[in-house]
Amino acid sequence: VFQNMQTTECDFINGTEKVRLVQRYIYNRQQYVMFDSDVGLHVGFTPFGERCAKQANSDPVFMESRRTAVDWYCRYNYEVSRPFITERR
């Protein structure tokens, strides 16, 4: 059995004042590539991951999409979910 997965997490500090997006690419429980919006690049952790990171970092259209994901993915979903997250009593 092989497992291939991607996780995406948004870290919020003071609502949407400071937002960090982290995407992790995992194969058989080993993380091989990670994108961190604070760094702005993909980082490889295995030989295969280094090749994937190099390829992703060299594509300007893809990288622009990743760098702006903080706005169109994290901040958007925060605003949609905010009534359920912050205003519950």
N, C-alpha and C positions, 0 to 999 in steps of 0.2 A: 504494500500500500504506500503510495506516495502522496505527500501533502504539499500543496503549493497555495500560499495565501498572501494577501496584502492587507495590512491594517492601516487605517488613517485615524489620527487623533488630533483634536484641536484643544490646546491648552489656553484658557482664558484667565487673565489677571485684570481685576477691576472691570468686569463686563467685557466690552470689546476694546478697551483702551490699549491693552497689550495682548496680542494673539499670536500663538505659535502653532504651526502645522507640522506634524511629523508623520511621514509615511514610511512604513517598514514593509519590505518584501522578504518573505520567509519561504524556504524550501526545506521540507523534512525537519522542522523545528530549528533550523539554523538561519539566522538573519544574514542575508547576503548583500542587500543594498538598503540604504536608508536616505530619505530626503528630509532635511530639516529647513524650515523656512528662515530660521535665524542665520543659518550658514548660507543658504541659497543655492546649494549644489547637492547632487547625489554623492554618497560616499559608499564605496564598496568594501566589504569585509572578507570576501573570499576572492580567489582568482577570477571566477566567473562573475562575481559581483563587481569587481573592478572593471571588467570589460563592459558590463551593462551600464555602470555609472559613467564611464568614459563616453559611451555611445549616447546616453541620455543627455549628458552635459554639453555635448557638441551640437545638439539640435536646438537652435535658438527659439523656434516656435513652441516646442514642447516645454522648454525651460521657462518661457514667459508664462505659459499656462500654469506651471507648478508654482511659480513665484506669486502669481495673482490669486492662487487658490485660497489664500487667507481671506480675501474679500468675498469671492463668489461662492466659496464652500463654507468656511468657518463662520464668518460674520452673518451670512445669510441664514444658516441653520440656527445660529444663536438667537436671532430675532424671531424666527418661527417658533422655537422651543421655549423662549423666555417666559411666557405666561405659565407654562407647566413647571419650569425649573425654579424661578425666583419668586413668583408671587403666590406660591401655595402656602397655606397656613394650617 
